[in-house]
Amino acid sequence: MAHLALYRTYRPQDFNGVVGQKHIVQTIQNQINHDLLAHAYVFTGPRGTGKTSIARIAAKAINCEALTEDGNPCACCESCQAVVGGNHPDVIELDGASNNGVDDIRDIRERAKYSTSLSPYKVYIIDEVHMLSTGAFNALLKTLEEPPAHVIFMLATTEVHKVPETILSRVQRFDLKQIATTEMSAHLEKILTELDVSFEAGVPDLVAQLAAGGLRDALSMLDQAIAYKNGQLTLQDVHDLNGSVAEAALVDLMTAINAGDYATIAQSTRGLLAAGKLPARIIDGLLGMLRDVLKIQKIGGKHAQDLDQLLPSNQVINHIRGLNKLGADLKIATDGELMLEVGLLELAFGPEEAADVRLPGPVAPVGEPAANYEEELSRLKVQIEQLEAQVRALCEAPRTPPQPVVEAEVYATSAEETMDAPVEEEVSLEVVNPGTLKIEDVLSEATLKDKTALQSKIEATSPFSKLENKEVVMLLKDADIAAASPVGCVLVYDYETTVQKILTVESRAKAHQLLADMQGRSYGFLALPKAFWLSQRESYVNQSKQGMDPILEQYSQESVVEATCSQEEKKEIPFYQEIADLYGDVVEVEE
């Protein structure tokens, strides 16, 4: 007789055999015992967690002729035997992937009208229901909402988000969870004992961890390991079959990373890769081990290799973050093995020091003994330390900011304007003449408070308070105030043409007067194009970092005189002549 796979041999036949889904089993048992059955159910969850098995057991229990007191099927009556054999006329199991058309659902609707043949209820189990087409779902809606009294639908899916809300609102939904490692391990150990298979301690735990919550995956893995074993089933057998990394190898690698031993890191990594271990599997193994170490440090317990004593908690967390980033980088790397080795090197030494790591044992220059090399290296280290001390001293020394240029003429406001001006913090009344204001003069004393206050005042100024100032007010509002200080501000515009507009003789004078009214004193401004401002700001930052008094290029702030011409002169311009030819004397050309 052909071998039957373990996941089929040990498929649960009653509710007691279901592993890790107590909340669902108890609910369905209570519904059966108290006659509270719903007309439709949907079971959703990861693969291998028991969705279809629970649906079959529920169908068997609903139609069982001798139900037990706890709501389990008897497994002896004709109905139970027919369900186990797969030939029950009233329990119809369909695959949604291959029966996903409107015609298939129409056939179900027609058959559902007829009464049962053997049992009280006709149960339709539709597996992978999310594979149904949109038309098939629409065809199922009415029947699912109001099925005949003897019909119950049981739907199973791993991707419930693909099932329309109109379907989900008509069914009772049960979400199956991943099976806990401890429960799965106990179940696997029970199966190995029943099969009389000798196994090394820890094998059930390892298989359960590798299965990641899916019991079917665990049973398939165990089935393969039993066939592979030669005598006792060992941990190494499981690692060899699944490509996972043994704990001893992971401990050696992590110990080398912690010690900064590049030679051992490279040797261990290459050995694992030569043994056929994938880079992603190595990272997964390291992450799992570090997670266990962190859990032991925070909750309690003891690690087999005492790693919890070697690695402090903050270093464990940093390693976990680094490995997680390395795992993401591996997915887009062209050479995964090289990326793994470089990533582990960076984990051990940090991103900056990793580039300078060399194999142990310094190599002396040709013709010179190694001792001289060591002496030269020590001398260079001393010089580097001295240079670093000098740089720190220069950086910490106080710098005198450039003094603003004071002109003989002091710009003052009338007594009446001074009375009406808002109260400001005390500032010097001697300010830089707006005509000689420089970018560095503003930046050296610029503050966020001055910038915010000026911005608020400009925003509060209405362009319609004085119609003759409307255009200038709009130009001020359009400006980006890049910096502001007690002596003046920097106005930045996207286009040079806008800068030229505010620098005309009339606009410049009005802008100075508006800013003086806002600040309660004479106040300068610099109008700059955005590209010029960005280059000078970068130059200012670089010079300041080097301990220099910044000296910047200046953008000409000379007033631009608007060109004007008489009507007679305009008539001599070709463009104006064309307009005159078209419209005659009725058109008067203006600026």
Secondary structure, DSSP 8 states (H G I E B T S, - for coil): -----HHHHT--SSGGG--S-HHHHHHHHHHHHTT---SEEEEE-STTSSHHHHHHHHHHHHT-SS--TTS---S-SHHHHHHHHT--TTEEEEETTTS-SHHHHHHHHHHHTS--SSSS-EEEEEETGGGS-HHHHHHHHHHHHS--TTEEEEEEES-GGGS-HHHHTTSEEEE-----HHHHHHHHHHHHHHTT--B-TTHHHHHHHHHTT-HHHHHHHHHHHHHH-SSSB-HHHHHHHHT---HHHHHHHHHHHHHT-HHHHHHHHHHHHHTT--HHHHHHHHHHHHHHHHHHHHH----TT-HHHHS-HHHHHHHHHHHHHHHHHHTT-S-HHHHHHHHHHHHHH-TTGGGG---SS----TTS-HHHHHHHHHHHHHHHHHHHHHHHHHHHS----------SS-----HHHHHHS-------S----GGG--HHHHHHH--HHHHHHHHHHHHH--TTSSGGGHHHHHHHHHSEEEEE-SSEEEEEESSHHHHHHHTBHHHHHHHHHHHHHHHTS--EEEEEEHHHHHHHHHHHHHHHHTT------------B------HHHHHTSHHHHHHHHHHGGG-----
